Amino acid sequence: MIWDRFRLDGRVAVVTGAGRGIGAASAVALAQAGADVVLAARTEEQLRKVAAEVEAAGRRALVVPSDLADPAACAELAGRAAEAFGRIDVVVNNVGGAMPRAFLDTSPADLEEAFRFNVSGAHALTSAAVPHMLAGGGGAVVNIASAMGRMAGRGYLAYGTAKAALAHYTRLAACDLAPHVRVNAIAVGSVATSALDIVMTDDGLRTHMEANTPLRRIGDPEEVAASVLYLASPAAGYVTGTLLRVDGGTDVPNLDLGLPDLAASDLAVPDLAADRPGPEE
């Protein structure tokens, strides 16, 4: 049966950012398909609730409260998973993000932080998990990227750059790890998670965003989770190095942050002449 290709019986999955939103939905979907799941995020209470859903699906859950902004903490997850369950078959690198900022308010440190949180952590966990995947005959990695990694919108310099890097990291890692480990990514559009709370609670903002999305609605975390399950399962056994769009058809940002054009009058330009020494007397 074709449905059997979506089963993950006897497999072990590690999901970061698993306390809510896309991460939680993905963890539950993988469990419903038969996988035991390692759940990692900062808030233990949220993880416990997701673990209860995993267990309700008849699977085992390991809760690992972690500050995943630290790549070293991401790498430690692989050891915890292997110790608890004896193998790793699936990694879902879901944790990430960066606050929108205007161009001149975005420092080099902001860019470095965004890269570390969205790319370095994903690499740390993936590279630590790969030896365990190879020992088990192979595996699948699913990176949660973003539509902003391919679209241009004001305010998303750090976030969009980091997610674009994650998308290309996916292609490169897929090449490096073939044929035994598949690596794919999902370019997620506007989805009803905590990151969009301000939109979902404001009728005007939500209506504007929906009107500027070809499918005329905001996505649901379970719709992304279904794509995670596909890419993680044998159903996608001939798919690697792919960026799957789950974005409602958006090709341009569907929400304008309202950042104005820069003008010389807005900038504090240093008076270089004031510091220049005068002619010798």
C-alpha positions as CSV (number, residue, x, y, z in Angstrom):
1,M,0.0,0.0,0.0
2,I,1.2,3.5,-0.8
3,W,0.4,4.7,2.7
4,D,3.0,2.3,4.1
5,R,5.7,4.5,2.5
6,F,4.8,7.2,5.0
7,R,5.3,5.0,8.0
8,L,8.3,5.5,10.4
9,D,7.8,2.4,12.6
10,G,10.9,1.7,14.7
11,R,12.6,5.0,13.7
12,V,13.8,7.7,16.0
13,A,13.4,11.4,15.2
14,V,15.0,14.5,16.9
15,V,12.9,17.7,16.6
16,T,14.2,21.1,17.7
17,G,11.9,24.0,18.6
18,A,9.4,21.2,19.5
19,G,7.5,23.0,22.2
20,R,4.9,24.7,20.0
21,G,4.0,25.6,16.5
22,I,5.6,23.8,13.6
23,G,8.0,21.9,15.8
24,A,5.2,20.5,18.0
25,A,3.0,19.7,15.0
26,S,5.9,17.9,13.3
27,A,6.8,15.9,16.4
28,V,3.3,14.7,16.8
29,A,3.0,13.8,13.0
30,L,6.2,11.8,13.2
31,A,4.9,9.9,16.2
32,Q,1.6,9.2,14.6
33,A,3.6,7.7,11.7
34,G,5.4,5.4,14.2
35,A,8.5,7.2,15.3
36,D,9.8,7.7,18.8
37,V,10.7,11.4,19.2
38,V,13.3,13.5,21.1
39,L,11.8,16.9,21.8
40,A,14.0,19.9,22.4
41,A,13.2,23.5,23.2
42,R,13.7,26.0,26.0
43,T,10.4,25.6,27.9
44,E,10.0,22.2,29.6
45,E,6.3,22.8,30.3
46,Q,5.5,23.1,26.6
47,L,7.6,20.1,25.8
48,R,5.8,18.0,28.4
49,K,2.5,18.8,26.7
50,V,3.8,17.7,23.3
51,A,5.4,14.6,24.9
52,A,1.9,13.6,26.1
53,E,0.6,13.8,22.6
54,V,3.5,11.7,21.3
55,E,2.7,9.1,24.0
56,A,-1.0,9.2,23.2
57,A,0.0,8.1,19.7
58,G,1.7,5.1,21.2
59,R,5.3,6.2,20.9
60,R,8.1,7.1,23.3
61,A,9.1,10.7,23.9
62,L,12.3,12.1,25.4
63,V,12.1,15.7,26.7
64,V,15.3,17.7,26.5
65,P,15.0,21.3,27.7
66,S,17.8,23.2,25.9
67,D,18.9,26.7,24.9
68,L,19.2,25.9,21.2
69,A,20.7,29.3,20.4
70,D,23.9,27.5,21.5
71,P,25.2,25.2,18.7
72,A,26.9,23.0,21.4
73,A,23.5,22.3,23.0
74,C,22.2,21.3,19.5
75,A,25.1,18.8,19.1
76,E,24.4,17.3,22.5
77,L,20.9,16.3,21.4
78,A,22.3,13.6,19.2
79,G,24.1,11.9,22.1
80,R,21.0,12.1,24.2
81,A,18.9,10.6,21.5
82,A,21.3,7.7,20.8
83,E,21.7,7.0,24.5
84,A,18.0,6.9,25.1
85,F,16.8,5.1,21.9
86,G,19.9,3.5,20.4
87,R,19.6,5.1,17.0
88,I,18.8,8.3,15.1
89,D,16.9,8.2,11.8
90,V,15.4,11.6,11.3
91,V,16.5,15.2,12.3
92,V,14.1,18.1,12.0
93,N,16.0,21.4,12.4
94,N,13.1,23.6,13.2
95,V,14.5,26.1,15.7
96,G,15.4,29.5,14.3
97,G,14.3,33.1,13.7
98,A,15.5,36.7,14.0
99,M,13.7,39.9,14.9
100,P,12.9,42.3,12.0
101,R,15.1,45.4,12.0
102,A,15.7,48.3,9.7
103,F,19.0,48.2,7.6
104,L,20.9,50.7,9.7
105,D,19.7,49.1,12.9
106,T,21.1,45.7,11.8
107,S,24.6,45.3,13.2
108,P,27.2,42.7,12.1
109,A,26.5,41.0,15.5
110,D,22.8,40.7,14.5
111,L,23.8,38.9,11.3
112,E,26.2,36.6,13.2
113,E,23.5,35.8,15.8
114,A,21.0,35.0,13.0
115,F,23.4,32.8,11.2
116,R,24.4,31.0,14.5
117,F,20.7,30.4,15.5
118,N,19.4,29.4,12.0
119,V,22.4,27.7,10.4
120,S,25.2,26.8,12.8
121,G,22.8,25.0,15.2
122,A,21.3,23.0,12.4
123,H,24.8,22.0,11.3
124,A,25.9,21.1,14.8
125,L,22.9,18.7,15.3
126,T,23.1,17.3,11.8
127,S,26.8,16.6,11.9
128,A,26.5,15.0,15.4
129,A,23.6,12.8,14.2
130,V,25.1,11.6,10.9
131,P,27.4,8.9,12.4
132,H,24.3,7.4,14.2
133,M,22.3,7.6,11.0
134,L,25.0,5.8,9.0
135,A,25.3,3.1,11.7
136,G,21.6,2.5,11.2
137,G,21.8,2.4,7.4
138,G,20.8,6.0,6.6
139,G,18.5,8.8,7.5
140,A,16.8,12.0,6.6
141,V,17.3,15.6,7.6
142,V,14.6,18.2,7.2
143,N,15.5,21.9,7.6
144,I,12.8,24.5,8.2
145,A,13.7,27.4,6.0
146,S,11.6,30.3,5.1
147,A,10.0,32.0,2.1
148,M,12.0,35.1,3.2
149,G,15.1,33.2,2.2
150,R,14.2,33.8,-1.5
151,M,12.0,37.0,-1.3
152,A,13.1,40.6,-0.7
153,G,11.4,42.6,1.9
154,R,12.5,45.5,4.1
155,G,13.4,44.6,7.6
156,Y,14.3,41.0,7.0
157,L,18.0,41.4,6.3
158,A,19.4,39.2,9.0
159,Y,16.5,36.7,9.0
160,G,16.3,36.4,5.2
161,T,20.0,36.1,4.8
162,A,20.3,33.3,7.4
163,K,17.3,31.4,5.9
164,A,18.8,31.7,2.4
165,A,22.1,30.3,3.8
166,L,20.1,27.4,5.4
167,A,18.5,26.7,2.0
168,H,21.9,26.5,0.3
169,Y,23.4,24.6,3.2
170,T,20.7,22.0,2.5
171,R,21.8,21.6,-1.1
172,L,25.4,21.3,-0.2
173,A,24.8,18.9,2.7
174,A,22.6,16.8,0.5
175,C,25.6,16.4,-1.9
176,D,28.0,15.7,0.9
177,L,25.8,13.1,2.6
178,A,24.4,11.2,-0.4
179,P,23.6,8.4,-0.9
180,H,22.8,7.3,2.6
181,V,21.5,10.5,4.3
182,R,18.9,12.6,2.5
183,V,18.8,16.4,3.3
184,N,15.8,18.6,2.3
185,A,14.3,21.8,3.4
186,I,10.9,23.5,3.6
187,A,10.5,27.1,2.7
188,V,7.7,28.1,5.0
189,G,5.4,31.0,4.4
190,S,3.0,32.7,6.8
191,V,1.8,30.1,9.3
192,A,-0.3,30.6,12.4
193,T,2.4,30.2,15.0
194,S,3.3,32.3,18.0
195,A,5.6,34.4,15.7
196,L,2.4,35.6,14.0
197,D,0.4,36.3,17.2
198,I,0.4,40.1,16.5
199,V,-1.1,39.3,13.0
200,M,-3.6,36.7,14.1
201,T,-5.0,39.0,16.9
202,D,-5.4,42.0,14.6
203,D,-8.2,41.7,12.1
204,G,-6.7,44.4,9.8
205,L,-3.3,42.9,9.7
206,R,-4.6,39.4,9.2
207,T,-7.0,40.4,6.4
208,H,-4.2,42.3,4.7
209,M,-1.9,39.3,4.8
210,E,-4.6,36.9,3.6
211,A,-5.4,39.2,0.7
212,N,-1.8,39.3,-0.4
213,T,-1.4,35.5,-0.3
214,P,-2.6,33.7,-3.4
215,L,-4.4,31.0,-1.4
216,R,-6.1,33.8,0.6
217,R,-5.4,32.4,4.0
218,I,-2.7,31.9,6.7
219,G,-1.2,28.4,6.8
220,D,-1.6,25.9,9.6
221,P,1.3,24.2,11.4
222,E,-0.1,20.8,10.6
223,E,0.2,21.6,6.9
224,V,4.0,22.1,7.4
225,A,4.1,19.0,9.6
226,A,2.6,16.9,6.7
227,S,5.5,18.1,4.5
228,V,8.0,17.2,7.2
229,L,6.6,13.7,7.4
230,Y,6.8,13.3,3.7
231,L,10.4,14.4,3.4
232,A,11.4,12.3,6.5
233,S,9.7,9.1,5.3
234,P,10.4,6.5,2.7
235,A,7.8,8.2,0.5
236,A,10.5,10.8,-0.3
237,G,13.2,8.2,-0.7
238,Y,14.2,9.6,-4.1
239,V,14.2,13.2,-2.9
240,T,17.3,15.1,-1.6
241,G,18.7,18.6,-1.9
242,T,15.2,19.9,-2.5
243,L,13.6,23.1,-1.1
244,L,9.8,22.4,-0.9
245,R,7.7,25.6,-0.8
246,V,4.8,25.6,1.7
247,D,3.9,29.2,1.4
248,G,0.4,29.6,0.0
249,G,1.9,30.6,-3.3
250,T,3.6,33.8,-2.2
251,D,6.3,35.3,-4.4
252,V,6.5,38.7,-2.7
253,P,6.2,39.5,1.1
254,N,2.5,39.6,2.1
255,L,3.1,42.0,5.0
256,D,4.8,45.4,4.7
257,L,6.6,46.4,7.9
258,G,6.2,50.1,6.8
259,L,9.9,50.9,6.9
260,P,10.5,54.2,5.1
261,D,13.0,55.1,2.4
262,L,16.3,56.3,3.7
263,A,17.2,59.9,3.1
264,A,20.4,61.9,3.8
265,S,18.4,64.1,6.2
266,D,17.6,61.1,8.3
267,L,21.2,60.1,8.8
268,A,23.7,61.4,11.3
269,V,26.7,61.9,9.0
270,P,29.9,62.6,10.9
271,D,31.6,66.0,10.2
272,L,35.0,64.8,9.0
273,A,36.2,68.3,8.4
274,A,35.8,69.2,12.1
275,D,38.4,66.6,12.9
276,R,40.8,67.6,10.2
277,P,43.9,69.6,11.3
278,G,44.1,73.2,10.0
279,P,47.0,74.7,8.0
280,E,50.2,75.2,9.9
281,E,50.8,78.9,10.9
